[in-house]
Amino acid sequence: MGDLLEIIHLKIGKKGRNGHQVTLLSGFTRGREFLEGLAQRIKKANGVGGIVRLGEIEVQGDLRPQIRILLQELGFRVRG
């Protein structure tokens, strides 16, 4: 599923979210349909909400360690 050329960046964001943390995933080179499917998989695995916006996936809460493991299992290189 993952492409060795894709390096996915994980970071935390709070700006414009009333102080609530979200985990931001960026660096994807694929289309919205792929991102929607991946976001659904991440949300289901962690029992949280999220959204695909402007080529990024936003997931509620600071879930960097869990998401890093999942992405690496899918073959992505992960930074952050």
GIWOTA-V436237 format. One record per backbone hydrogen bond with DSSP energy under -0.5 kcal/mol. NH is the residue of the N-H (numbers start at 1). CO is the residue of the C=O. E is the energy in kcal/mol with one decimal. If there is no record, write none. Layout:
# GIWOTA-V436237
NH_CO_E, NH_CO_E
This chain:
# GIWOTA-V436237
2_74_-2.5, 6_3_-1.8, 8_6_-0.6, 8_77_-3.1, 9_26_-2.8, 10_79_-2.8, 11_24_-1.7, 13_22_-2.5, 17_14_-2.0, 19_14_-0.8, 20_17_-1.9, 22_13_-1.9, 23_59_-3.1, 24_11_-3.5, 24_22_-0.6, 25_57_-2.6, 26_9_-2.1, 26_24_-0.5, 28_55_-0.5, 35_31_-1.9, 36_32_-2.8, 37_33_-1.9, 38_34_-2.5, 39_35_-2.9, 40_36_-2.2, 41_37_-1.9, 42_38_-2.4, 43_39_-2.8, 44_40_-2.3, 45_41_-2.1, 46_42_-1.4, 47_43_-1.4, 48_43_-1.6, 51_58_-2.4, 53_51_-0.5, 53_56_-2.6, 56_53_-1.8, 57_25_-2.1, 58_51_-3.2, 59_23_-2.3, 60_49_-2.6, 61_21_-2.6, 63_61_-1.1, 67_63_-2.7, 68_64_-2.7, 69_65_-1.8, 70_66_-2.0, 71_67_-2.8, 72_68_-2.4, 73_69_-2.1, 74_70_-1.3, 75_72_-1.1, 76_71_-2.5, 77_6_-1.4, 79_8_-2.8
